[in-house]
Amino acid sequence: MELESAKTLGMALAAGLGVIGPGVGIGVLVGHALEAIGRNPDAQGKIMTTMFIGIAFTEALAILALVFAVLVANGALIK
């Protein structure tokens, strides 16, 4: 396998697999937040705030995966 094709394959795997986890995590987080609001509508503000903080941390993982994919594509990690 050529080095360029290995870099491209590595980038695709890092980006693709790196965003699956956060995508599922955000879906579960929002689903449970909506369920909690349905059970206790008075706590909506507190639940929504906590949900958005959780979404921000989860999305940070996806951004790190994309940065890692770009580093792989540029050859910064593969010599």
Buried (B, 14 or more C-beta within 10 A) or exposed (E): EEEEEEBEEBBEEBBEEBBEEBEEBBEEBBEEBEEBBEEEEEEEEEBBEBBEEBBEEBBEBBEEBBEBBEBBBEEEEEE
